[in-house]
Amino acid sequence: MKRVLITGATGFIGRHAIRPLLERGFEVHATYHKRPALGGDAVWHRVDLLDSSATTELVKSVKPSHLLHFAWYIFPRDWRESPENLRWLSASVHLLTSFAEAGGFRAVFTGTCFEYDQSWGLFSESETPAAPNTLYATCKNALREVMLAFAKQAGLSAAWGRIFYLYGPYESEQRLVPSVIRSLLKGERAKCTHGRQIRDFLYVEDVADAVVALLDSKVEGVVNIASGEPTTVRQIVELIAAMLGAQDRVDFGAVTPVATDPPVAVANVNRLQFEVGWRPRWTLEKGLASTIEWCVELTKPTTNLKR
């Protein structure tokens, strides 16, 4: 029996990972804390992963063969430099050691493309050095080093999924795609940077599916989770505007780009495609259309009918 414990299961990526886990034959045990459990065929466990004793008890009771760790501090206002990153680094190490002590076999944790030296532009797992420049990325990179070193010592099979730029339903409204969609849906102007940044975007359902495929494989070490396809921010915004018939309400150059953002960030996805055997299912156009549909549903007024 493949029994997986998935953390962050109500989050942006985690909520989309449950279905592919079930489809691959996993018995799914999912954690939640502040957000309500999603229901479905998963077994839900309410736990504060920052409470080490609660984490230990949970892992002991579930006895998972697999561990998929998404949970982290992601508050939009200060995720890059918040000291909470340090707490989550410590909590994640404890989760890993508890998993090993409970007899676990295979673990996949998720990181970020911001662990890489951003000056490279094209990021390869085997060639691009790590050079994180935020506390968030530094803590993620430190966890990667600890995880992979500990896995060798403990006899665990372990992989680290480095996630690039993603978008889709349930993303924070302050991020690029939902912020542009919401502004245009409201009849407002979408204020953007110059849009010349080249990025590697992947729809969130594909991101979740790729990480699950990595978990269900024997591939170890770092694996980029991305499309491998370069796309400019301007292309993304123009596609959204065209789908909403609002091409005349986009102001490029109205926002100053973040100084530390690289001009190019694209993944080498050879490991993901040829070792894991995974490729995207969603085109950019289809993913944006789905995201717009989700945002439209959110803007519809709700009515309370008296019976």
Salt bridges, closest charged atoms under 4 A:
GLU23 OE2 - ARG19 NH1 3.00
GLU27 OE2 - ARG3 NE 2.82
GLU27 OE2 - HIS29 NE2 2.61
GLU84 OE1 - ARG87 NH1 3.27
GLU115 OE1 - ARG144 NE 3.64
GLU115 OE1 - ARG162 NH2 2.96
GLU145 OE2 - ARG144 NH2 3.71
GLU171 OE2 - ARG175 NE 3.77
GLU173 OE1 - ARG182 NH1 3.61
GLU205 OE1 - ARG19 NH2 3.88
ASP209 OD2 - ARG281 NH2 3.63
ASP216 OD1 - LYS2 NZ 2.92
ASP216 OD2 - ARG24 NH1 3.06
GLU238 OE2 - ARG234 NE 3.04
ASP251 OD1 - ARG189 NH2 2.85
ASP251 OD2 - LYS191 NZ 3.69
GLU275 OE1 - ARG271 NH2 2.89
GLU297 OE2 - LYS300 NZ 2.87
